[in-house]
Amino acid sequence: MTTSAVRASRVSAHADGSVLSVVVAPRAARSTIEQLADGAIQIRVTAPPVDGAANAALVRFLADRLDVPRSRLKIISGASSRRKHIIVGGLTPGELETRLQAALGERPSSGSHSVSS
């Protein structure tokens, strides 16, 4: 899969902005974001997957890393799954991809990266 095809699979257009596809790992030692070898975005959060705590931690972490208000993030599928689709309101796919690359610490020809909080 090409780099642009991988990026297209993690970010897509939506009527309200863009959709970001992620894999979430709860109960981590610290909250981090990384790109896996297959191009998927994995976000580790310290909160347990109990009573929505991990989802709330995910939204807070993404809002901080993408520099958007939490009110513009909404989990639209996968609320009780590790694989989630999140609307990022008000950002085009290109804008979201740029912010995602910044959160990952990517440079134009970079490989896998991990960023923690």
Order of alpha helices (4+ residues) and beta strands (2+ residues): alpha-beta-beta-beta-beta-alpha-beta-beta-alpha-beta
